[in-house]
Amino acid sequence: MLAEIITIGDEILIGQIVDTNSAWIAQQLNLIGIAVKQISSVSDDRQHILKALDEASARANVIIITGGLGPTKDDITKKTLAEYFRVGMKQDKASLEIIEGIFAKYNRPMLEVNIRQADVPENCTVLLNKNGTAPGMWFEESGKVFISMPGVPFEMMYLMEEEALPRLRKQFTLPAIVHQTLLTAGVGESFLAEQIADIEDSLPSHIKLAYLPNLGQVRLRLSGFGQNAEELTEQINVHKSQLKERISKYLITDVDKPLEKAILDLMDANKLTLAVAESCTGGYISHVITQHPGCSSVFLGGAISYSNEVKQSMLGVKTETVDRFGAVSEETAKEMSGGVILNYKSDYAIAVTGIAGPDGGTPEKPVGTVWISVANKHQVVAKRFQFGNKRIQNIQRSAVSAFVMLLDLIKADLQEGDS
């Protein structure tokens, strides 16, 4: 069973917004056994949309369209779909009631363009959008299913979860797809591939191994395809166990979750707390942590200590340390993490200080030089990293490296406690 995703909107093609919808939709389809054949982005142009629909229907069984359903003149998806299916338009009363309710709730007058949002092609099944004014639409023609949804992410997600996915499960007999994921860090993709080459070569044809590298991490995904999910899971678990044993030195977690979430879960299970001091990362580490619900059970907070004065006043870094060794140094990083432990009363601390770039480097400390320190109440560890000259990548790499260092320290402490 194959699907194709078409996103409509000039704003995507000029880079004004990033198309996150397609990635999310592809994940949801994959989970129910529908593989995505292609993802396309097209402009708000009638002929362009018609051509994309023709081409997609030749390749896929399910065509999912997002965008172009707003009230303005550039939103032409509904009219173009009506032309594609050679039908007229009709007003959907249930959709109009939802639209009227939204405008009444905010005490706003309805314009004619708002009322026309309830107009849909005559041959569609309406997918009621309880989170917005643009209804979703389900079409069937020549054994193909076409689903049109708004481009607003939270509206699209609601319609996919509440309407589209249940209908697709009912409409088609779908195969089983099982994924198992291993997250590694501190090892390159090519080295990792060499270490597990024999395990990969031994996989049966219906089980595939994918390498998903990302800034200091490599995610290994085992995917099985068949008819029986339980049997697939048992088979994949055998190969997963082999991989876990082979790469145990670099393994972070055998569950599909981000690095920082794996650490938060480990700390929460052991009732441990964390605080941070960020200089060159400017709060990015805190942002990555706090995007996860429930992080407050572990994360106490921290300081964005960008200036030397803040490092000294908030963290207790000595003036003579900065004067003698500089803000980007082992000594300063260690005093920053020690100051976090002292002032925030956390069990563990992360401190980062460096030169993110693109300027500020020197021959001794070029752009990309970062010192990271992690600490507990009894030990302070620091390590120098030399990243590249790309500011955002340096910030992201610093966060990943800090999390890996923290995890190593926590694991060592837990093992020592067990012995």
N, C-alpha and C positions, 0 to 999 in steps of 0.2 A: 504494500500500500504506500503510494507516494503522494507527497504534498508539495505545493509551491506557495511561497509567500510573496505577495506584491505590496510594497509600501508606496503610497502615493503622496507626493508633496514636494514642491520646489524647495521648501525649507530644508529638506534632507539633502537634496542634490547640491545645494550651495554651502552645506556644512553648518547651517545655522542651528540645527539640532542634530543630535546623534540618534540613529535608529536603534534603540534598545528593544523595541517591540518585537522585531524579528527573532532576536536571540531568545527572548522569553517564550515566544510562541513555539519556536523550534524545540525547545526543551520540553514543553508540555506535550507536543505531538509525539516526540520520541518516547516519552514515558508510556503512552498508550499504544505503541507499536506502529506509528506512522512515521516513515522516514521523509525528511525534507530533501527534495531533489534540487531545488534552486531557490534563491532569494533574490528578488529584483526590486530596485527603486526606480520609480518613473515620475515624470513631471506632471503637473496639473494641466495636462493636454489631452483632449479627447482622443485624437488619433493614436497617441502614445499609449494611452490606457487600453484602447481596443486591441492594439497589436499585442500588448503584454498579456491580455486575457486569452487571445487566440493561441499564443505560443505556450502559455502555461497549461491550457487545457489539452494540448497535444502531448504534454510530458507527464502530467500528474492526474490523480483521481480527485484530489481535494485542493482547491485553490482558495487561499485566504488572503483577503484584501484589507488593508488598514489605511485610514486617512481619507481626506477629501469629503467629509460628511458634515462640515460646519455650515453656518447660515450665510456665508458670504459668497460672492459671485465666483471666486476662484475654486470653490468646493463643488466639483462637477461629477463626483463619483456616481451618485445616484442616477443622474440623467444619463450618464454614459453606460451604466449597467442596464438601464431600461432600453437604450438603443441596442446594446449588445444582444439582449434577449428578445428584441423586437416587440416590446410591450409598452403600454402607457403607464401613467402614474395614478395612484390612489391615495386617499388620506386614511391613515391608520388611527382609529379612534382611541385605542389604548395608549399609543405613543403620545397623542395629543393631550390626553389627561395627565400623563407624567410631566410633559412640558409645562402645562398650565399650573400644575402643583408646584413645580420648581420656581416659576416666576411669582406665584402667590406667596411662597415661603419667604422670598427675599423682597416682597413688595415692589416688584419691578413691572413696568408696563410691557405687554407683549407686542412685538411688531409683526408685520406680515411675514417677514423672513423667518421669524421664530415659529410661526404657525406652519410654514411650509416645511419645516424640519420633520413634521409628521407625515409628509408625503413620501411614498415608497413605490418602487416598481410593482406592477400588478401581480406578477408571478412569484413574488417572494413570500417566504414565511418570516414574519417579523420576530426578531429577538429583542424583547423589551429591555431597554437600558434604564435601569432604576437609578443610575448614577449620573445621568446626563441627558441632554436634549436630543441626541442623535441616536435613533434606533439601529440595532444591528439587523442584518438581513441574511437569510438562508435561501439559496437557489439550488434547484436540481435540474440538470439537463443532460441528456444522453449518457446517463450513468455517472456523471460528474457532480460534485458538490462544490458550490461557490459560497463563501462566507465573507460578508463585508461588515467591518466594524470600525468604530471611530479610531482615530490615531492617538487620542489622549490616553496615556498608559493605564490609568486606574479604571477608566471606562472599558477599555479593551480587555483588561484582565478579568474584570467582572463578567463580561459577556462570554469570554472563553471558558471560564470556570463554571459558570452557572448555566450556560446555554449550549455553546458550541461543542465542548468536549463530551458532555453527556449524550448529545445527539449523534456525534460521530461514533461513539461506542455502540450505540443502538443500531446505527445504520450499517456498520461494517463488521465483519468477522475479522478481528485484528490479531496478529501474532503476538507472542510474548517476547519482550525485550528486557533483559536484566543487565544492569550495570553495577560494577563494584569498583571502587576507587581507592587508590593508595596515594598519599601525599608525601613527597620526599623534599628535603632541603639540604643545601650544602654539597650538592653533587650535580655535575653537568649532564645534559641529556645524552650526549654521545658516550660518556663513560658509563652511565647507567645502562644504556642499551647494550653495551659490550658485556657488562656483568650478568645480564639476564638473557642473553641471546639464545642459549639452549632452551630455556623455559618458553620463550616466545616461539621458537621453532617447533616446539612440541604441541602447541595449541591446536585443537581440532578446527576444521574449516568454519564451523558455526560460532566460534569464539574468537574475537579480535582484541588485540592490545593496541591502545593509542597512547602516545606521549604528548602531554600538554604542558610545555615549559612556560614559565612566567617569572622573570626577575628573581633568580635565586631559588626557585622552586620548580619541581617537575611533578606533575600529577600523572599517574599511570591509571588508565581506565580499561578495565576488562569488560567487554560487551558480548553478551550471548544472545543469539537469535534462534527462536524455535516455537513450539506450540505449547510446551508445558513449562510454566514459570518455576515450579518447584524443582523439577529436574535440572533446569538450567542453573538455578541458584546453587544446587549441590555440585554440579560440574565446575562452575566458576570458582566456588570456594576452595576446591582442591588446588587450582592453579594460583589462587590468591594466597593461600598458605605457603606455597613454594616461593612466591615472590617476596612475601613478608620475611621469610627466613633468610633469603639471599640478600635483601637490602636493609636488614634490620638496623644497620649503622646509620642509615640516612632516613629511616621511616619516621614521619611525624604522626600520622594517624591513618587508620584503614577505613575511615568513614569519610564520605564526601562532604567536607566542611573546610572553611578557610583556616589558614595557619593560626591566626589570632583566636578564632573560635575554639580550636582544639586546645589552645593554652588556657583560655578562660574556663572551659569545661573541666580541665584537669585541676586548675586552681580552685574552682568552686567545689569540686568533689573533696578536696583536701582542706577546705576552709582557709585558703590563703588569699592575701590581698596584695594589690599592686598599685604603685604610683609612679609617675614619670616626670622627667625633666627634659624638655625639648628645646634645642637651639635651632640647628639648621633645618629640622623637620617641621618647625613652626606649628605644632599641634596636629600634624598628620597622624601620628601614632595614636593619639587620643581619639581622633575621629574614627580611625579604623576599629578601635576597640568599642567605642560607644554606638556604633551602628548596629550592634547586636543586643537584642532585648535581654534583660536580666544581667547585664554586665556590672550593674551596681553592686552586686554581691561580691565582686572581686575588685573592681576598679574604684579607687578612692579619689583620684584626680591627679593634679600635677601642676607644674609651672612651665610656661612657655618663656624660657629665660634667654631671650635673644641677645640682649645687651650684657656686657660684663657687669654693669651695676646691678642688674636683676639677678644675675648668677650669684653675686655676692650678698645682696640683701635678702633674697628669698631662699637661697640654698646654702649659704654660709661658705661659698668658695672664697678662699683667702686672696686678698689683693696681691700679695707677693707671688702666689701661684700663677695668676694670670700674667703678672708683669714678667716673671722669669720664664715661664714655659709657653705662654700664649693661651688664648681661649680654646684653640683647637689643639689639644694635647692630652696625653694619657692622664697627667696629673689633674687637670681641670675636669676631665670626664669622671674620674674616680671621686673627686670631691663633690661633683654634682650628684652622683648616685648616692653617695654617703649622706649628703644633705637631704635627699628625698626620704631616706630611711629615718633620719633623725626628726625631720619636720612634719612628715605626713604619717609617721607611725605605721607604715606599711610593712608587710613581710618581705616584699621584693620591690626592687626599683629598676627602672631603665633610665639611662641618661645618654643623650646624643648631642655631640657638638662637632661641627664640620664646616666645610666650604662647599655649599651646594652649587655655586656658580650662577651665571657663566663667568663672573669676574670674582676678584678677591683672592685669587691664588698667588702663591709665591713659588720660587724654585724649590724651597724646602717643603712647602705645603701647597702643592698644586690643587687646582679645582678638582673636586671629587674626593679629597682627603676627609675622612670621617673617623672620629674616635667614638666608640660605643662602650659604655660601661653598664654592667648589671651587678646588682648587689642584693644580699640579704643582711640580716642583722649581725652576721659573723664574718662575712666575706665580701670583698669587692674585686671584680674582674673587669679588665678593660682590654680592648683589641682595636688595632688600627685597620681601616679598610681604605682601599684606593679604588674608587669607582671612576666613572667617566666624566665627561664635561656637559652632560645633559641634566639640567636642574631637576626636573620632575622625576626622571629616572633615579637620580641620586637620592632624592627624598624617599622614594618608594623602596629602593634597595636598602637604605638605612633602616627603614621600618622592618623589613623582612629579616635582615641580619640581626637586629635587636631582638626580635621575637625568637629567633633560633638560639641566640646566646642565652636568653632567659629560660627557654625550655631546657637547654642543657644543664643549667644551674639547678632548676627545680628537680629534674630527674635525678641528678646526682644527690641532692639532699634527700629525696624520697628513698633512693636506694640505700643511702647511709642509715636512714631511719629504720629501714627494714632489717638491716644486718645486725 
